[in-house]
Amino acid sequence: MYGTYLLNGADDDDLSTAVWIFITPNKNWSKIKIGYTKTDDNSEPKHQPYYYQRYTATRVSKVTAIVH
């Protein structure tokens, strides 16, 4: 869908609600735009993915975890 990856699933709390997740990466995946919307089970989102993408994530080179 226009260079955007689309994930679709059901809401655990309400199985009659569909959850649509939109992920659009740049060319080398160093940044992605991500957003989501919920619709009725048999409906599709009304707008294009960029309308829902309100968050930007960046790739990190190293992740450190501390276990307690």
GUFIRO-636233 format. One line per 3 residues: number of its first residue (from 1); their letters; for each residue x, y, z of C-alpha. Coordinates in pm, whole numbers, plus 50000, padded with zeros to 5 digits. Example, Ala and Ser with C-alpha at 12.3 -4.5 7.8 and 13.67 -1.06 7.14 Angstrom:
<rs>
1) AS) 51230 49550 50780; 51367 49894 50714 $
</rs>
This chain:
<rs>
1) MYG) 50000 50000 50000; 50206 50293 49870; 50535 50174 50026 $
4) TYL) 50370 50110 50359; 50360 49779 50542; 50016 49700 50674 $
7) LNG) 49934 49476 50971; 49579 49385 51055; 49439 49205 51355 $
10) ADD) 49160 49199 51611; 49142 49385 51940; 49182 49134 52227 $
13) DDL) 48921 49315 52436; 48666 49344 52155; 48689 49085 51876 $
16) STA) 48441 49283 51664; 48702 49562 51633; 48985 49545 51378 $
19) VWI) 49322 49709 51445; 49516 49846 51145; 49888 49924 51191 $
22) FIT) 50077 50123 50925; 50459 50116 50903; 50648 50322 50644 $
25) PNK) 51030 50297 50640; 51278 50522 50463; 51513 50359 50209 $
28) NWS) 51764 50214 50457; 51521 50156 50745; 51703 50406 50968 $
31) KIK) 51368 50576 51041; 51013 50451 51025; 50678 50620 51061 $
34) IGY) 50419 50420 51247; 50055 50466 51329; 49734 50276 51384 $
37) TKT) 49356 50300 51380; 49065 50082 51488; 48757 50005 51279 $
40) DDN) 48457 49778 51289; 48544 49421 51193; 48416 49450 50834 $
43) SEP) 48538 49806 50768; 48855 49950 50620; 49033 50271 50722 $
46) KHQ) 48888 50585 50564; 49219 50766 50503; 49560 50695 50353 $
49) PYY) 49833 50557 50588; 50013 50892 50630; 49700 51031 50800 $
52) YQR) 49741 50787 51091; 50122 50790 51120; 50187 51017 51415 $
55) YTA) 50501 50850 51554; 50856 50830 51419; 51106 50571 51536 $
58) TRV) 51479 50556 51468; 51702 50252 51449; 51956 50207 51725 $
61) SKV) 52294 50041 51682; 52312 49874 52023; 52069 49785 52296 $
64) TAI) 52182 49710 52651; 51960 49534 52901; 52005 49504 53272 $
67) VH) 51849 49200 53439; 51749 49240 53804 $
</rs>
